[in-house]
Amino acid sequence: MPENTPWEYSLYIPNDVRAVTVSRRTLRLILTLHGLIRLVDVAELLAAELVSNAVRHTKGPAALRVRWSAGVLRIGAWDADPAPPEPPQSLERLGEAEAEEGRGLALVRACADVWGWQPLAREGNRGKYVWCELAAARSTTPAPAEPPGARRALS
């Protein structure tokens, strides 16, 4: 059962493609230890896309931030580039061969409950923070039980 106490973790990573794997594995461990195992698969995908974008499109360091509060998991990636992220493509374009850019944020938009970004410019901090949220209720609520002998209509 997920805990009610809010918590937050930050993982600072170098600009290295291996940081995506390190971030995913660290996130899996954090969520498992906090009893949020049902969110792990989607959260890993989201974190991988956000961190991959931070590493791929910037030259400086990055960070993965994970926060749990009021039944909502926020996953975000900070990078040193203040430029806004490219708008995500539509899901219909994801399969097209020429649609190389924008896939990550399209997946984030499709899988997260909400996502966004914000520029950072305080205390000499530059860059941006791209984030998304998952509500625990969407994954922890069991499907309603069907009465014995019930059949689902196939269309």
C-alpha positions as CSV (number, residue, x, y, z in Angstrom):
1,M,0.0,0.0,0.0
2,P,1.4,3.4,-0.9
3,E,2.3,5.6,2.0
4,N,0.7,8.9,2.8
5,T,3.8,10.8,3.8
6,P,5.2,13.0,1.0
7,W,8.7,12.4,-0.2
8,E,11.1,13.6,-2.9
9,Y,14.3,12.4,-4.5
10,S,16.8,14.0,-6.9
11,L,19.3,12.1,-8.9
12,Y,22.0,14.3,-10.6
13,I,23.3,12.8,-13.7
14,P,26.0,13.6,-16.3
15,N,25.3,14.2,-19.9
16,D,25.8,10.5,-20.8
17,V,23.3,8.2,-22.6
18,R,23.9,5.6,-19.8
19,A,22.3,8.0,-17.4
20,V,18.9,7.0,-18.9
21,T,19.4,3.4,-17.7
22,V,20.7,4.6,-14.3
23,S,17.6,6.8,-13.9
24,R,15.2,4.1,-14.8
25,R,16.7,1.6,-12.4
26,T,16.9,4.1,-9.6
27,L,13.3,5.1,-10.1
28,R,12.2,1.4,-10.1
29,L,14.0,0.9,-6.7
30,I,12.5,4.1,-5.2
31,L,8.9,3.2,-6.2
32,T,9.2,-0.4,-5.1
33,L,10.5,0.6,-1.7
34,H,7.7,3.0,-1.3
35,G,5.0,0.5,-2.2
36,L,4.2,2.0,-5.6
37,I,5.1,-1.1,-7.7
38,R,1.9,-0.7,-9.8
39,L,3.2,2.6,-11.2
40,V,6.7,1.3,-12.0
41,D,6.3,0.4,-15.7
42,V,4.6,3.6,-16.8
43,A,6.8,5.7,-14.5
44,E,10.0,4.1,-16.0
45,L,8.8,4.9,-19.5
46,L,8.1,8.5,-18.6
47,A,11.4,9.0,-16.8
48,A,13.3,7.4,-19.6
49,E,11.8,9.8,-22.1
50,L,12.3,12.9,-20.0
51,V,15.9,12.0,-19.1
52,S,16.7,11.0,-22.6
53,N,15.5,14.3,-23.9
54,A,17.5,16.2,-21.3
55,V,20.7,14.2,-22.2
56,R,20.1,14.2,-25.9
57,H,19.2,17.8,-26.5
58,T,21.5,19.6,-24.0
59,K,25.3,19.7,-23.4
60,G,25.3,20.1,-19.6
61,P,24.4,18.0,-16.6
62,A,20.8,17.0,-15.9
63,A,18.7,15.6,-13.0
64,L,15.8,13.3,-12.4
65,R,13.4,14.4,-9.7
66,V,10.7,12.2,-8.3
67,R,8.1,13.4,-5.8
68,W,5.1,11.7,-4.1
69,S,2.5,13.9,-2.6
70,A,-1.3,13.5,-2.0
71,G,-1.5,10.3,-4.1
72,V,0.2,11.8,-7.1
73,L,3.7,10.9,-8.4
74,R,5.5,13.7,-10.2
75,I,8.5,12.7,-12.4
76,G,10.6,15.4,-13.9
77,A,13.9,16.1,-15.6
78,W,16.0,19.2,-15.2
79,D,18.5,20.3,-17.7
80,A,20.7,23.4,-18.2
81,D,19.2,24.5,-21.5
82,P,16.5,27.2,-21.0
83,A,15.0,26.7,-24.5
84,P,11.4,25.3,-24.3
85,P,11.0,21.7,-25.4
86,E,9.6,21.0,-28.9
87,P,5.9,20.5,-28.8
88,P,4.9,16.8,-28.9
89,Q,3.7,15.3,-32.1
90,S,0.4,13.5,-32.4
91,L,0.2,9.8,-31.7
92,E,-0.8,9.2,-35.3
93,R,2.7,10.4,-36.5
94,L,4.6,8.2,-34.1
95,G,4.8,5.3,-36.5
96,E,6.0,7.4,-39.5
97,A,9.6,6.9,-40.4
98,E,10.3,10.6,-40.8
99,A,8.9,11.4,-37.4
100,E,12.2,11.1,-35.4
101,E,11.8,14.2,-33.3
102,G,9.1,14.7,-30.7
103,R,8.3,11.0,-30.0
104,G,9.4,11.2,-26.3
105,L,7.0,14.0,-25.3
106,A,4.2,12.5,-27.4
107,L,4.6,9.3,-25.3
108,V,4.7,11.4,-22.1
109,R,1.5,13.3,-23.2
110,A,-0.2,10.0,-24.0
111,C,0.8,8.1,-20.8
112,A,0.8,10.7,-18.1
113,D,-2.3,12.3,-16.5
114,V,-0.8,15.7,-17.0
115,W,2.6,17.1,-18.1
116,G,4.3,20.5,-18.5
117,W,7.5,22.4,-18.3
118,Q,8.8,25.6,-16.7
119,P,11.9,27.7,-17.2
120,L,14.2,28.0,-14.2
121,A,15.9,31.3,-13.5
122,R,16.4,31.9,-9.8
123,E,19.6,32.0,-7.7
124,G,21.7,31.8,-10.9
125,N,20.0,28.5,-11.8
126,R,19.3,28.3,-15.6
127,G,17.6,25.7,-17.6
128,K,14.2,24.1,-17.6
129,Y,12.2,21.5,-15.7
130,V,10.0,19.2,-17.8
131,W,7.6,17.1,-15.6
132,C,4.6,14.8,-15.7
133,E,2.3,13.3,-13.1
134,L,0.6,10.0,-12.5
135,A,-2.2,9.5,-10.0
136,A,-1.8,6.4,-7.9
137,A,-5.6,5.7,-8.1
138,R,-5.4,5.0,-11.8
139,S,-3.2,2.0,-11.3
140,T,-4.1,0.8,-7.8
141,T,-7.9,0.6,-8.3
142,P,-8.9,-3.0,-9.1
143,A,-11.2,-3.5,-12.1
144,P,-14.8,-4.1,-11.0
145,A,-15.6,-7.8,-10.6
146,E,-18.0,-9.3,-13.0
147,P,-20.7,-11.7,-11.8
148,P,-20.2,-15.4,-12.5
149,G,-21.1,-16.3,-16.1
150,A,-20.9,-12.7,-17.3
151,R,-19.6,-12.2,-20.8
152,R,-18.0,-9.2,-22.4
153,A,-19.2,-8.0,-25.8
154,L,-16.6,-8.1,-28.5
155,S,-16.8,-5.4,-31.1
